[in-house]
């Protein structure tokens, strides 16, 4: 029997869901899941805000997937550095790229390169203990922070900046981030969107949660929720249930007054024009907008009216884009891998044995749950192509990595890391205390050795 061996690059939701779909549909298929970090779960571990632990409960599903004997985890292996995509293609029947969109869309205005202008992605990785961001510092020494963007990530960042230290102490936020936020001088947090309230991408649930913060007032001006004719028509569209619910919540919460130590201001119809400062961000200039176009396709158009706001921190949350992998076709405008139902395309022709899933496939849309259907579509394409895919047994991957002095982390290693993080956290009344570097993980694994296991059942 020819057994299909598939390599998946990226141990986030789309990678795990692709593994699940493939092993469910083909009861003999084997999966090797590669992840550049020692720990799996991608954005679930390093992107979801620490005060939203329920969202991380999906990890239990991923853990069950990893328990299947036909699944092998290779943590601490960077594709493109430790092993190339072409080398994986030579070892496996198929390769699925599920490594997400690693880069943030930059704020393309004068002054965006000043210290104090950062991406929400980097800020979230910092407060979540990502090993590449644990030693970063952020400008929390000024009274005003501006967040550019009206999506759920932007609201997450605003909530973390305003969250009480008491509540953060019950999360798995690392000590360095909690201490920095405890000592933060930020008192006014301004959430800025270039379009109106109907076009805001945050959910009703996310914006409503801001009213529950112990230390912050939510400030939405009722007059900013008055709609023009086109926005009202867009809101009334039959399929726009989510926007109607969000508008109901915002109207119910509007008109608040600043009665707590911090304030979260929600500002619509403003576009950032420039950042100014001597050696760091000191102020931001906005242009006021109006909406033009037809309902469902309204765009922000500048009015020629400008406003300046003093601030020391600007956090951008305006989108994500992929990072090109050597040897993989890339669509630079959208920042994704060109594909047809998950089959990677090179000048409209499918690249044999190469597939893509998740945000790298469709762009930065949808929630964690959307990755399941997306990955299932990619796996369906693989199964349709199965007769043309080579039968391969990737026994050489371990020797290849060893020859390059790469030290992979297995899933049994991860379980030991996980247990230790939970143990350390329990001592302090936290869900877990994360390891913050690979050196720390290495030291722990070497000090608590277990019986050696084969990384690959050939």
Helices and strands as residue ranges (DSSP letters): E 5-9, H 13-25, E 30-35, H 43-46, G 53-58, H 59-66, E 71-75, H 85-91, E 94-97, E 103-104, E 117-119, H 120-127, E 144-148, H 152-162, H 165-168, H 175-182, E 188-192, H 204-209, G 210-212, E 216-219, G 222-225, H 229-235, H 241-253, E 262-267, E 270-276, E 283-292, E 299-310, E 313-316, E 320-321, E 339-340, E 343-346, E 349-356, H 359-362, H 370-384, G 386-388, H 396-403, H 411-427, H 438-447
